[in-house]
Amino acid sequence: MKKIIIIGGGFAGAYIARQLESEFAVTLFDTKDYFEFTPSVLRTLVEPRHLPKIEVPHQAYLQKAVIVRKPVMEVADNKVIAGGMEYLFDYLVIASGSRYTVPIKEENIVIAARGRDLQQWAHQLEKAKKVLIVGGGIVGTELAAEIVDRFPEKEITLVHSKKDLLDRNPRKAKEYARRFLQQRGIKLIFEEKVIDTQKERIPTAKKYITNKRGEIFADLAFLCTGIVPNSEFLKKNEKISLAESGFVQVNAHLQVANCPNIFAAGDITNIKEEKTAQAAEKQAEVVIDNIRALAAGRKLREYASKARPMVISLGKWKGILVYRQFVWTGFFPGLLKRLIEWKTMHRYR
């Protein structure tokens, strides 16, 4: 039985492992031991009890695959090196995802990433009177809405380097999101970046400095901007082609350039499209088909990047559905996000 190694247990990696474990000897590398519905991690910050609903152990949905909880240090021609050990493969899938950069050094900057990380800050958020959110893309907008929906009394400031929220979305979506936050008292600062921080005399307060010499006082700050790929472990392999930004360059079949037995899927690829869970799973479907095709000597399938419906949640009960230039706002898009979460987790459980 041919060996497949999958690096990363997010939407792409988990999906591929589940579909192929009966046909190949699959080994899944992940630094965490569970699959997580990442579109709902922000909810865990204001509702910690929600965390078990969006997590499922890898062992619960994988019956045959081997799960290795070690960070991969290097990828060679036909092997992966992790924890001082070598693991051979016939096919490799890189699905290691991405993370946020930290533009300023400050221990009280919270990275909006995993649910368990955010859950640890739930008590600090509850005590905080002033909250700063850096970044007004999808994650920053959703986080601001979650916090103000749960804690309407808090003084919340959102700083975004662009001219408006959700800058890659249609005007109606931008306007609805901006109006939603402003009506709830959130202060929006556009076309500025937070570049530094200083401690104040008050024990918990920090002064955050912007590139336009603006001063923002906050007890707690959340970083929601500037993703970078998790690709450091690939840099020793000269055959694997990385873009300047660090994303993995793939061809139309999602094969890594110059490496026909290595595929990439999800946030790690250099494909120009929204880095969403839906896109990761669509790429995973193509990778699954192409690994099967390679093993059987069949023609490979091409991945078609295209616009897909996207749901942006605004608090617990409101949301925005975007598909190309079509925008639907209000209660039903908010409900749809919850239904998508339930359907996904039901599939893995």
C-alpha positions as CSV (number, residue, x, y, z in Angstrom):
1,M,0.0,0.0,0.0
2,K,1.4,3.4,-1.0
3,K,2.2,5.9,1.7
4,I,0.7,9.4,1.9
5,I,1.8,12.0,4.4
6,I,-0.4,15.0,5.1
7,I,1.0,18.0,6.9
8,G,-1.8,19.9,8.6
9,G,-5.2,18.8,10.0
10,G,-7.4,21.7,9.0
11,F,-10.1,21.8,6.4
12,A,-7.9,20.5,3.6
13,G,-5.7,18.1,5.5
14,A,-8.5,16.5,7.5
15,Y,-10.7,16.1,4.5
16,I,-8.0,14.4,2.4
17,A,-7.0,12.1,5.3
18,R,-10.5,11.0,5.8
19,Q,-11.2,10.3,2.1
20,L,-8.0,8.4,1.4
21,E,-7.2,6.4,4.6
22,S,-8.9,3.3,3.3
23,E,-6.9,3.3,0.0
24,F,-3.5,4.4,1.2
25,A,-1.3,4.2,4.3
26,V,-2.0,7.7,5.5
27,T,0.0,9.6,8.1
28,L,-1.4,12.9,9.3
29,F,1.0,15.4,11.0
30,D,-0.7,18.1,13.1
31,T,0.5,20.0,16.2
32,K,-3.0,19.7,17.6
33,D,-4.9,16.5,18.1
34,Y,-8.3,17.7,16.8
35,F,-10.1,19.1,13.8
36,E,-11.5,22.6,14.4
37,F,-14.2,24.5,12.6
38,T,-12.1,27.7,12.3
39,P,-14.9,30.0,11.0
40,S,-16.5,29.8,14.5
41,V,-13.4,30.2,16.7
42,L,-14.2,33.8,17.4
43,R,-17.4,32.8,19.1
44,T,-15.4,30.9,21.7
45,L,-14.0,34.2,23.0
46,V,-17.4,35.5,24.1
47,E,-19.0,32.1,24.6
48,P,-16.3,29.7,25.9
49,R,-18.8,26.9,26.2
50,H,-19.1,26.8,22.4
51,L,-15.6,25.4,22.0
52,P,-16.5,21.7,22.3
53,K,-19.1,22.2,19.6
54,I,-16.4,23.1,17.0
55,E,-13.8,20.6,17.9
56,V,-13.5,16.8,17.2
57,P,-10.5,14.7,17.9
58,H,-8.7,13.4,14.8
59,Q,-9.1,9.9,16.1
60,A,-12.9,10.2,16.2
61,Y,-13.2,10.5,12.4
62,L,-10.0,8.7,11.3
63,Q,-10.2,4.9,11.6
64,K,-6.9,3.8,9.9
65,A,-4.7,6.9,9.5
66,V,-1.7,7.3,11.8
67,I,-1.7,10.7,13.7
68,V,1.6,12.3,14.6
69,R,1.6,15.3,16.9
70,K,5.0,16.6,16.0
71,P,6.0,19.8,14.0
72,V,7.5,18.9,10.7
73,M,11.0,20.4,10.5
74,E,12.0,19.5,6.9
75,V,10.7,17.9,3.7
76,A,13.2,16.0,1.6
77,D,12.7,14.2,-1.8
78,N,10.7,11.3,-0.4
79,K,10.7,11.8,3.3
80,V,9.5,14.1,6.1
81,I,11.6,14.8,9.1
82,A,9.9,15.5,12.5
83,G,11.0,15.0,16.0
84,G,14.4,13.6,14.9
85,M,12.7,10.8,12.9
86,E,12.3,10.2,9.2
87,Y,8.9,9.3,7.6
88,L,8.9,8.0,4.0
89,F,6.2,8.9,1.6
90,D,5.0,8.1,-2.0
91,Y,2.8,11.2,-2.0
92,L,2.9,14.3,0.2
93,V,0.2,16.8,0.8
94,I,1.2,20.2,2.3
95,A,-1.8,21.7,4.0
96,S,-0.1,23.5,6.8
97,G,-2.2,26.7,6.5
98,S,-1.3,30.2,7.6
99,R,-1.0,32.4,10.7
100,Y,-1.1,36.1,11.6
101,T,2.1,38.2,11.8
102,V,2.7,40.3,14.9
103,P,3.8,43.8,13.8
104,I,4.5,45.0,17.3
105,K,6.0,43.2,20.3
106,E,3.5,43.2,23.1
107,E,2.5,40.3,25.3
108,N,-1.1,41.5,25.6
109,I,-1.7,41.3,21.8
110,V,-4.1,38.5,21.3
111,I,-3.7,36.5,18.0
112,A,-7.2,35.7,16.7
113,A,-6.4,32.1,15.7
114,R,-7.4,28.8,17.5
115,G,-10.4,28.5,19.7
116,R,-8.4,27.2,22.7
117,D,-6.0,30.1,22.5
118,L,-8.9,32.6,22.4
119,Q,-10.8,30.8,25.2
120,Q,-7.9,31.6,27.5
121,W,-8.5,35.3,27.0
122,A,-12.3,35.1,27.6
123,H,-11.9,36.1,31.3
124,Q,-9.6,39.0,30.4
125,L,-12.0,40.2,27.8
126,E,-14.8,40.1,30.3
127,K,-12.8,42.4,32.7
128,A,-11.6,44.8,30.0
129,K,-13.3,48.1,29.6
130,K,-11.5,49.2,26.5
131,V,-10.8,46.9,23.6
132,L,-8.7,47.4,20.5
133,I,-9.1,45.4,17.3
134,V,-6.4,45.7,14.6
135,G,-7.7,44.8,11.2
136,G,-11.0,45.3,9.5
137,G,-11.1,42.4,7.1
138,I,-13.5,39.5,7.6
139,V,-11.9,38.3,10.9
140,G,-11.6,41.7,12.5
141,T,-15.1,42.7,11.5
142,E,-16.6,39.4,12.8
143,L,-14.6,39.7,16.0
144,A,-15.8,43.3,16.6
145,A,-19.4,42.2,16.1
146,E,-19.0,39.2,18.4
147,I,-17.6,41.3,21.2
148,V,-20.1,44.2,20.9
149,D,-23.0,41.7,20.6
150,R,-22.0,40.0,23.9
151,F,-20.6,43.1,25.7
152,P,-22.4,46.2,24.4
153,E,-21.1,48.3,27.3
154,K,-17.4,48.0,26.3
155,E,-15.5,50.8,24.5
156,I,-14.3,49.2,21.3
157,T,-12.0,50.7,18.7
158,L,-11.2,49.1,15.3
159,V,-8.2,50.2,13.3
160,H,-7.9,49.3,9.7
161,S,-5.3,50.2,7.1
162,K,-7.8,50.3,4.2
163,K,-10.5,52.8,3.4
164,D,-13.4,50.6,4.5
165,L,-14.2,47.3,6.2
166,L,-14.3,44.1,4.1
167,D,-12.4,45.9,1.4
168,R,-12.6,43.0,-1.1
169,N,-16.4,42.7,-0.9
170,P,-19.2,44.6,-2.6
171,R,-20.3,48.0,-1.5
172,K,-23.5,46.8,0.1
173,A,-21.6,44.4,2.3
174,K,-19.1,47.0,3.4
175,E,-21.9,49.5,4.2
176,Y,-23.9,47.0,6.2
177,A,-20.9,45.9,8.2
178,R,-19.8,49.5,8.9
179,R,-23.4,50.6,9.9
180,F,-23.8,47.5,12.1
181,L,-20.6,48.3,14.1
182,Q,-21.1,52.1,14.2
183,Q,-24.7,51.8,15.4
184,R,-23.4,49.8,18.3
185,G,-20.9,52.4,19.3
186,I,-17.7,51.0,17.9
187,K,-15.1,53.6,16.9
188,L,-13.7,52.9,13.4
189,I,-10.4,54.3,12.3
190,F,-9.5,53.8,8.7
191,E,-6.2,54.2,6.7
192,E,-4.0,53.9,9.8
193,K,-1.8,51.1,11.2
194,V,-0.9,50.3,14.8
195,I,2.9,50.3,14.9
196,D,3.9,50.5,18.6
197,T,2.7,50.3,22.2
198,Q,3.5,51.9,25.5
199,K,2.5,50.9,29.0
200,E,0.5,53.4,31.0
201,R,0.5,54.1,34.7
202,I,-2.8,52.3,35.1
203,P,-1.7,48.6,35.5
204,T,-3.9,47.1,32.8
205,A,-4.0,50.0,30.3
206,K,-1.8,50.2,27.2
207,K,-1.3,53.1,24.8
208,Y,-1.2,52.0,21.2
209,I,0.5,54.3,18.6
210,T,-0.6,54.4,15.0
211,N,1.5,55.5,12.0
212,K,-0.3,58.8,11.9
213,R,0.7,59.5,15.6
214,G,-2.7,58.5,16.8
215,E,-3.0,57.3,20.4
216,I,-5.5,54.5,21.4
217,F,-5.9,53.4,25.0
218,A,-7.0,49.8,25.5
219,D,-6.9,47.1,28.2
220,L,-6.8,44.3,25.6
221,A,-5.9,44.2,21.9
222,F,-6.7,41.7,19.2
223,L,-4.6,41.2,16.0
224,C,-6.6,40.2,12.9
225,T,-4.5,41.2,10.0
226,G,-1.4,40.2,7.9
227,I,-1.5,36.4,7.4
228,V,1.7,34.6,6.4
229,P,2.0,30.9,5.3
230,N,3.3,28.2,7.5
231,S,6.1,27.2,5.1
232,E,9.4,27.6,7.0
233,F,9.9,23.9,7.1
234,L,10.0,23.8,3.3
235,K,12.8,26.3,2.8
236,K,15.6,23.7,3.0
237,N,14.2,21.9,0.0
238,E,15.4,23.7,-3.1
239,K,13.0,21.8,-5.4
240,I,9.9,23.2,-3.7
241,S,9.1,26.5,-5.2
242,L,7.9,29.3,-2.9
243,A,6.7,32.7,-3.9
244,E,8.3,35.7,-2.3
245,S,5.5,35.9,0.2
246,G,6.3,32.2,1.2
247,F,3.2,30.6,-0.3
248,V,3.7,27.4,-2.1
249,Q,3.6,27.6,-5.9
250,V,1.3,25.0,-7.5
251,N,0.3,24.1,-11.0
252,A,-3.3,23.7,-12.3
253,H,-3.4,20.2,-10.8
254,L,-2.3,21.5,-7.4
255,Q,1.0,19.8,-7.7
256,V,4.0,21.7,-6.2
257,A,6.1,23.0,-9.1
258,N,8.9,20.5,-10.0
259,C,7.5,17.9,-7.6
260,P,4.8,15.8,-9.2
261,N,4.2,13.6,-6.2
262,I,3.8,16.6,-3.8
263,F,0.5,18.5,-3.6
264,A,-0.6,21.6,-1.7
265,A,-4.1,22.7,-0.6
266,G,-5.7,25.4,1.5
267,D,-4.2,28.6,2.8
268,I,-0.6,27.6,2.0
269,T,-1.0,27.8,-1.8
270,N,-0.3,30.8,-3.9
271,I,-3.7,30.6,-5.6
272,K,-5.3,34.1,-5.8
273,E,-8.6,33.6,-4.1
274,E,-10.2,34.1,-0.7
275,K,-8.5,31.9,1.9
276,T,-11.7,30.3,3.1
277,A,-12.7,26.9,4.5
278,Q,-14.8,26.3,1.5
279,A,-11.9,26.9,-0.9
280,A,-9.7,24.6,1.1
281,E,-12.1,21.8,0.8
282,K,-12.6,22.4,-2.9
283,Q,-8.9,22.2,-3.4
284,A,-8.8,19.1,-1.3
285,E,-11.3,17.4,-3.6
286,V,-9.0,18.0,-6.5
287,V,-5.9,16.7,-4.6
288,I,-7.8,13.5,-3.7
289,D,-8.8,12.8,-7.3
290,N,-5.3,13.5,-8.5
291,I,-3.5,11.3,-6.0
292,R,-5.9,8.5,-7.1
293,A,-5.2,9.3,-10.7
294,L,-1.5,9.3,-10.3
295,A,-1.6,5.9,-8.5
296,A,-3.8,4.5,-11.4
297,G,-1.9,6.2,-14.2
298,R,-4.9,8.3,-15.2
299,K,-5.2,11.9,-16.5
300,L,-5.1,14.5,-13.7
301,R,-7.9,17.0,-13.0
302,E,-7.4,20.7,-13.0
303,Y,-8.5,23.0,-10.1
304,A,-10.9,25.8,-11.2
305,S,-10.6,28.9,-8.9
306,K,-13.9,30.8,-8.9
307,A,-16.1,33.0,-6.8
308,R,-18.0,31.1,-4.2
309,P,-20.7,32.1,-1.7
310,M,-19.3,33.4,1.5
311,V,-21.0,34.0,4.9
312,I,-19.8,36.7,7.2
313,S,-21.3,36.5,10.7
314,L,-22.1,39.7,12.7
315,G,-22.7,38.6,16.3
316,K,-24.9,35.6,17.1
317,W,-27.9,36.3,14.9
318,K,-26.9,38.6,12.1
319,G,-24.7,38.1,9.0
320,I,-23.9,38.9,5.4
321,L,-24.1,36.4,2.5
322,V,-21.9,37.4,-0.5
323,Y,-21.8,35.8,-3.9
324,R,-20.1,37.8,-6.6
325,Q,-22.1,41.1,-6.5
326,F,-25.1,39.6,-4.7
327,V,-25.4,40.5,-1.1
328,W,-28.0,39.3,1.4
329,T,-27.9,40.7,5.0
330,G,-29.7,40.2,8.2
331,F,-31.0,37.2,10.2
332,F,-31.0,34.5,7.6
333,P,-27.3,34.8,6.6
334,G,-26.5,34.7,10.4
335,L,-28.5,31.5,10.8
336,L,-26.9,30.0,7.7
337,K,-23.5,30.3,9.3
338,R,-24.7,28.3,12.3
339,L,-26.2,25.7,9.9
340,I,-22.9,25.3,8.0
341,E,-21.1,24.8,11.3
342,W,-23.6,22.1,12.4
343,K,-23.4,20.3,9.1
344,T,-19.6,20.3,9.0
345,M,-19.2,19.1,12.6
346,H,-21.9,16.5,12.1
347,R,-19.9,15.1,9.1
348,Y,-16.8,14.7,11.2
349,R,-18.5,13.3,14.3
